Amino acid sequence: MRHVVVIGAGITGIITAYELALLGYQVTVLDRHLYPAMETSFANGGQLSACNAEVWNQKATVLKGIKWMSQKTAPLLLNPSFSLHKYSWLMEFLGNIKNYEANTRETVKLALLARKRLFEIAEIEQIDFDLEKRRILHFYHNKADYDVAIRVNDLLCSGGLERNAISNEEIKQIEPALTGNYYAGFYSQNDASGDIHKFSTGLAKVCMQKGVRFEFGQDVFAIAYQLQHVTLKYRPSTENVHANRNEIVEIKADAIVVCAGVGSYQLANLLGERVNIYPVKGYSITVQLNDQQSQHNAPWVSLLDESAKIVLSRLGPERLRVAGTAEFNGYNRDIRADRIQPLIDWTQRNLNLCTEHVLPWAGLRPMMPDMMPVVRQGKRERIFYNTGHGHLGWTLSAATAAMISQQILRQYPA
C-alpha cells in the first residue's frame, strides 16, 4: 500500500486525506496544532458561496483599497511598512487584473463542483455541521454599487451560477429579520452555510476510522527526495508543551501533499520552489444567542453585505457568525478591537438582537496573487500542492481535494 503524507489538518488537508483514504492509500496527516481545524478553518464566515467567487483582481478594488488605507474601520487595510514578500505579492496581484474574468469563471465552476461533493460527503458520513441550505442573500445599499453588481452577476452566471435579482421588498420577504433599508440584491439558488470547524473535526474522526493517522503538535522541518520515496523529518511544535523539542521523527512517503495554508509559503521554500501565498487576515465574531428574543430575531438566511464586505451565517439555534475585513499585515494574528467593533456595529445596525455575548476571532487566509488555489504537482517528483484557497477554502476544498487525489492516483497508483 502506498503511503501519502498530508501536511496540514485544516479543511483542505482533511478532505484531501479523506479522498486519498477512499482511493486505498495509507495516509498520515501532520499539523503543528494540537487538534484539527484550529487555524483558518476555525471560525470563518460559514458560507459555501459560489456567489462570492469573484476574484479581487480589479482596478476598482485597487482604487477602493487606496481610498480605504486612511480609514481604520475600512473593509480592507494595508500596513504600508516595507516587506519584500508583501510588495512582490501586490505587484503580481496587479499583473493578474488581465485574468479577472477567466479566473472568476473558473472559480465559479470549482465552487459548484465542490458544493456538490461536500454535500455528498456530509450525507454519506452523516456529519452534523449546522448545514443550512437556505441560499445566500447578497444585498446592496445604493444604485451605483448595484449597477456594478449586475455586470459581476452576469460574469458569475456565465460560469454556471444560478442567481436571481431581487428588490428591497423581496429582500425583506426573504429575510424579515433585516431591519435596514436596502436598494436591491441577488438571491443565489443553491448556496448554503455551515460550521467549517464542526465539519472538519467530524470528517477527521471519519478519517481516523478509515485508518488515517494524525500526528498533531508536529512541525515539519526537513524534506529529502530519493528516487523511490520522500523522507520527512518533524519534531514537536511550540504548542506541544509537554513534548521534548529535541525528539525528531523521520518517516518515508511515496508522495506528500502540502495543504498547510499560509505555512505553505515556507514549506515551498524548504522544497526549493516559490508558491507566493500571502497571509490576508480576516476577522469574525460569534454572537451567542442566549435569549429567546435574539434567537427569534436572528436571520436563518445567510447574508452578504456588499458595501461593508461582511457575511453572516446562522450556526444552529444559538449562534450567529459575522465575518469580514481583509488586512495585509504579515503573519500577525492579533485580534484588534478596532477591527472587531465594526462587525458588532454592523450587527446592531442591521438586526434586532443582543450582542452582549460575542466571541472574537482572527485568522490568516492563504491567498495567491491571482486568487486561484494551487492544485498541482511541484517541481520535484512526489511533491503535490493543494493550498492557497484564500477566502474560499470552505467553498472550494472539496473540489480541489478530489482533483489532487486523482492526480496522485494517476502518477502513483494506490
Beta strands, then each sheet from edge to edge (+ up, - down):
strand 1: 3-7
strand 2: 26-31
strand 3: 47-48
strand 4: 76-78
strand 5: 136-140
strand 6: 163-167
strand 7: 184-188
strand 8: 192-193
strand 9: 213-216
strand 10: 218-225
strand 11: 230-236
strand 12: 249-253
strand 13: 255-258
strand 14: 278-288
strand 15: 302-305
strand 16: 310-314
strand 17: 319-328
strand 18: 358-367
strand 19: 374-377
strand 20: 383-387
sheet 1: 9+ 2+ 1+ 13+ 20+ 19-
sheet 2: 3+ 8-
sheet 3: 4+ 17+ 14- 18+
sheet 4: 4+ 17+ 16- 15+ 5+ 7- 6+
sheet 5: 10+ 11- 12+
end
